[in-house]
Amino acid sequence: MFSGYSLAVIEDPGAGSPEYKRKEFSKKHNKCPPKMTVAILFLLATNIPMALYMSLVHQRGPEDVMNHLARVATQGNVKSILFLTPCHATPY
């Protein structure tokens, strides 16, 4: 929400004022301002690595444990398993 508002203000500095909301402006933009381009590139450069880390590496232990237990259970080496965690902490 804050990024979207800031990008709107970078594009048109009058967008945050109350007078802007009362008046109707119909502008056609053909080119993205340089500040807007830098801001978008900065947001992409900081959010893409964080999204990759959070979705591929961070807190994937429960899934790795479940895969290991499934392999061991298919070999017949496990008689029972007791989970002392909330139900949402164990996938599958």
N, C-alpha and C positions, 0 to 999 in steps of 0.2 A: 504494500500500500504506500509506504513512504517512498520507495524507489519510483513508483509510477507518478506520484505527485511531484517529486523532484525533477523527473524527466519532463513533465508537462511545464513546469516553471522554467526549466532551462530552455525549452523550445520557445515559450512565449512568457516573458517575465511578468506580464500583466495578468496572467491566468490565476494567480492566487488572490487577487484583490476582489473585494465585494462588488465594485463597479463593473468588473469584467463579467460577472455572472448575470448582472441585470441587462447589459447590452448584448446584442447578438452580433457576433463577428463571423464573417464567412471569408476566411483566408484560404488560399490554395498554396500549399507548400510544395515546391518542386525539388528542393534540396534539403538534406538534413544539416543543421548547423554543426560546426566543428565541435563545440562543447558537447552536443548530444552524441556525436559519434564516439568521442573519447569516453563519455559516461557509459555508453552501451558496451564498448569494448572492455572497459574496466569491470563492469558487472559480469560479463561473460567470462573474463579471465579469472575472476575470483570464485564464481559460482560453479563452473563446470568441474574443476578439480575437486571441490568440496562435495558436489553431488556424486561424482564417481567414487570417492572414498567412502561416503556414507552408504552408498548402495552396494558396494562390492567388498569392503573390508571391515567396516565398523560393526561390532557386535554380531559376528557371524558364528560365534562359538556354539550356540545351541544347534544350529543346523549341522555343523561339523560333527558334534557329538551324536546327533541322531543318525547321520550317515554311518558313523563308526559302529554304533549299536546295531544298526540294521545289518551290516556286514557280519558282525560277530553272531547275531541271532540266527542268520541264515546258515551259519556253520554248525549251529546247535550247541554253542558254548554258553548260552545264557538261559537260565531257568526262569528268572523274573527280574523286573526292573522297577525300582521305586523312585519316583520323582518327588522331590521336596521343594518344588517351585510352583509358582502360579501357572495355571493352565496355558496362558498366552506365551509363556517363556519356552514352551516345547513345541516346535513345529511338527506337522504331520499328525 
